[in-house]
C-alpha cells in the first residue's frame, strides 16, 4: 500500500507523520507501520528526540500543547509522526550552550537535519503559536497548516483585553485536566481522562523547567494577514481555554482559512474526539 505522507516523531513540540492510504487512516494500527528510525538531532543547545518512518510521502509535522509532548499523539501516531520540543519530553537541553533560541528556528533546523523541504503543520494549543510564528518566518516551507484550540499569543491590546474577560484570574492555577479536557469527556471517558493526566505529568523532563522560548516574530493580526498559506482552524465547542468564538478573529484575517467547530470537545480536541480530528486533518491536507 502506498504511503501518502511521511511520518516523523520528534520530542518537544512537533510530529511529522505519514498516512497509509485514503481509506485506511482510522483503521491503521501502529503495528502495521514500517520499522521506524529513532534518535536525536544534534541542534544548537539541544538534542531533539524524533522518530521517523521514512518513505517518500509528504511530511506532516505536529506541534503539541504546553501540557503535552510527542507522546500525546497516540491517537494520531498510526498515521502521523511527532517530535518533542526543546524543554519537553525526551529532548535534552545542553546547559553549557546558549538557550533558549526560538521554537521556529529549532523546527527549521530539524527539517534541515532530516532533509525535509516542504511539509504540512498540524498544531494544537500553544503549538499553534509556534505554527503561526513559523509560517511568518519560513513561509516557503509550509504547504498548509491545521491549528486547533489556539489563542495565538497575538499581542493586539483589544484582543488581549477580550481574552482576559473569558477567564478568571485564577484560571491557570486550576488542574490542567479541568482547564483543557471538557466536562463531557471527563464524565464519559474517565479512563481516557486518566491517561491524559498521566501523559501531562510526564510531559516535562525532571529538574528545573527551561524558560518559555520567545517567538521569532511579534504576532499581531496585521502580521497574520500577510500569511498566504491554506489554514484550517479547529475549535472545541466546550473549550474553556480558547473558546470557539475567538476563532473568528483569525478566520477574518487569514485569507485562506477554513473553520471547524467540534461539539462537546474541550481544549484537547485531538484527544477527546480523534476520529473527527483525524478525518478533518486528512481531508484538509489532501487538498494541499
Residue pairs with C-beta under 8 A, 6 or more apart in sequence:
1 20
1 21
1 24
2 21
3 18
3 19
3 20
3 21
3 53
3 55
3 56
3 57
4 18
4 19
4 20
4 21
4 22
4 57
4 58
4 286
5 17
5 18
5 19
5 57
5 58
5 59
5 60
5 79
5 80
5 120
5 285
6 16
6 17
6 18
6 52
6 53
6 54
6 55
6 56
6 57
6 58
6 59
6 60
6 81
6 116
7 16
7 17
7 18
7 33
7 36
7 52
7 53
7 55
7 57
7 59
7 60
7 77
7 79
7 80
7 81
8 15
8 16
8 17
8 18
8 50
8 51
8 52
8 53
8 59
8 61
8 81
8 82
8 83
8 114
8 116
9 15
9 16
9 17
9 36
9 38
9 50
9 51
9 52
9 70
9 73
9 77
9 81
9 82
9 83
10 16
10 41
10 48
10 49
10 50
10 51
10 61
10 70
10 81
10 82
10 83
10 84
10 85
10 91
10 110
11 48
11 49
11 50
11 69
11 70
11 83
11 84
11 85
11 88
11 89
11 90
11 91
12 48
12 64
12 69
12 70
12 83
12 84
12 85
12 86
12 87
12 88
12 89
12 91
12 103
12 106
13 63
13 64
13 83
13 84
13 85
13 88
13 103
13 107
13 127
13 130
14 61
14 62
14 63
14 64
14 70
14 82
14 83
14 85
14 107
14 110
14 127
15 60
15 61
15 62
15 63
15 64
15 70
15 73
15 76
15 77
15 80
15 81
15 82
15 83
15 122
16 50
16 52
16 59
16 60
16 61
16 62
16 80
16 81
16 82
16 83
16 114
16 116
16 119
17 59
17 60
17 61
17 62
17 76
17 77
17 79
17 80
17 81
17 82
17 122
18 53
18 55
18 57
18 59
18 60
18 79
18 80
18 81
19 25
19 57
19 60
19 79
19 80
19 282
20 28
20 32
20 78
20 79
21 28
22 282
22 286
25 78
25 79
25 278
25 279
25 282
26 275
26 278
26 279
28 78
28 79
29 78
30 77
30 78
32 78
33 53
33 78
34 53
34 54
34 55
36 51
36 52
36 53
36 54
37 51
37 52
37 53
37 54
38 49
38 50
38 51
38 52
39 49
39 50
40 47
40 48
40 49
40 50
40 91
40 92
41 47
41 48
41 50
41 109
41 110
41 113
41 114
43 106
43 109
43 110
43 113
44 97
44 98
44 101
44 109
45 86
45 93
45 94
45 97
45 98
45 99
45 100
45 101
46 86
46 91
46 92
46 93
46 94
46 101
46 106
47 91
47 92
47 94
48 83
48 84
48 85
48 86
48 91
48 106
48 110
49 70
49 83
49 84
49 89
49 90
49 91
49 92
50 81
50 83
50 84
50 110
50 114
51 70
51 81
51 82
51 83
52 81
52 114
53 81
58 118
58 119
58 120
58 143
58 285
59 81
59 116
59 119
59 120
60 80
60 81
60 119
60 120
60 121
60 122
60 281
60 285
61 81
61 83
61 107
61 111
61 119
61 120
61 121
61 122
62 70
62 73
62 76
62 80
62 81
62 82
62 83
62 121
62 122
62 123
62 124
62 127
63 85
63 107
63 121
63 122
63 123
63 124
63 127
63 128
63 130
63 131
64 70
64 72
64 73
64 82
64 84
64 85
64 88
64 124
64 125
64 127
65 72
65 124
65 125
65 126
65 127
65 149
65 180
65 267
65 268
66 125
66 126
67 125
67 176
67 180
67 200
67 203
68 88
68 199
68 200
68 203
69 84
69 85
69 88
69 89
69 90
69 199
69 202
69 203
69 204
70 82
70 83
70 84
70 89
70 90
71 82
71 89
71 199
71 202
71 203
72 196
72 199
72 203
72 268
72 270
72 271
73 80
73 82
73 270
75 270
75 271
75 274
75 277
75 278
76 82
76 270
76 274
76 277
76 278
79 278
79 282
80 122
83 91
83 110
84 90
84 91
85 91
85 103
85 106
85 130
86 93
86 99
86 100
86 101
86 103
86 106
86 210
86 213
87 93
87 100
87 204
87 205
87 209
87 210
87 213
88 203
88 204
88 205
89 203
89 204
89 205
90 205
91 205
92 205
93 99
93 210
99 210
99 211
100 210
100 211
100 212
100 213
100 214
101 213
102 133
102 213
102 214
102 215
102 216
103 130
103 133
103 134
103 213
103 215
104 130
104 133
104 134
104 137
104 138
104 215
104 216
105 137
105 216
106 213
107 130
107 134
108 134
108 137
108 138
108 141
111 117
111 119
111 141
117 141
118 140
118 141
118 142
118 143
119 141
119 142
119 143
120 142
120 143
120 144
120 145
120 146
120 285
120 288
121 131
121 134
121 135
121 142
121 144
121 145
121 146
122 145
122 146
122 148
122 281
122 285
123 130
123 131
123 145
123 146
123 147
123 148
123 150
124 147
124 148
124 149
124 150
124 268
124 269
124 270
125 148
125 149
125 150
125 180
125 241
125 242
125 267
125 268
126 150
127 150
128 147
128 148
128 149
128 150
128 152
129 150
129 152
129 153
129 215
129 219
130 215
131 145
131 147
131 150
132 147
132 152
132 153
132 219
132 224
132 227
133 215
133 216
133 217
133 219
134 142
135 142
135 145
135 227
135 229
136 216
136 217
136 219
136 223
136 224
136 226
136 227
137 216
137 217
139 227
139 228
139 229
142 229
143 229
143 230
143 285
143 288
144 229
144 230
144 231
144 232
144 284
144 285
144 287
144 288
145 229
145 230
145 231
145 232
146 231
146 232
146 234
146 280
146 281
146 284
146 285
147 231
147 232
147 233
147 234
147 250
148 233
148 234
148 235
148 236
148 269
148 270
148 277
149 234
149 235
149 236
149 239
149 241
149 242
149 266
149 267
149 268
149 269
150 242
151 163
151 241
151 242
151 246
152 219
152 224
152 250
153 215
153 219
154 160
154 219
154 220
154 221
154 224
154 249
155 218
155 219
155 220
156 220
156 221
159 221
159 249
162 246
163 246
166 243
166 246
167 240
167 241
171 179
171 240
171 241
172 179
176 197
176 200
177 186
177 193
177 196
177 197
177 200
179 240
179 241
179 267
180 240
180 241
180 266
180 267
180 268
181 193
181 196
181 266
181 267
181 268
181 271
181 272
182 236
182 238
182 239
182 264
182 265
182 266
182 267
182 272
183 238
183 266
184 238
184 264
184 265
184 266
184 272
185 192
185 193
185 264
185 265
185 266
185 268
185 272
186 193
189 272
192 271
192 272
196 268
196 271
217 223
221 249
221 250
221 253
224 250
224 253
224 254
225 253
225 254
225 255
227 254
227 255
228 255
228 256
229 256
230 256
230 258
230 284
230 287
230 288
231 250
231 254
231 256
231 257
231 258
232 257
232 258
232 259
232 260
232 280
232 281
232 284
233 247
233 250
233 251
233 257
233 258
233 259
233 260
234 259
234 260
234 261
234 262
234 269
234 277
234 280
235 242
235 243
235 244
235 246
235 247
235 259
235 260
235 261
235 262
235 269
236 242
236 244
236 261
236 262
236 264
236 265
236 266
236 267
236 268
236 269
236 272
237 244
237 261
237 262
237 263
237 264
237 265
238 263
238 264
238 265
238 266
239 265
239 266
239 267
239 269
240 266
240 267
241 267
242 267
244 261
247 259
247 261
250 257
251 257
251 258
251 259
258 284
260 280
262 269
262 273
262 276
262 277
264 272
264 273
265 272
265 273
265 276
266 272
269 276
269 277
270 277
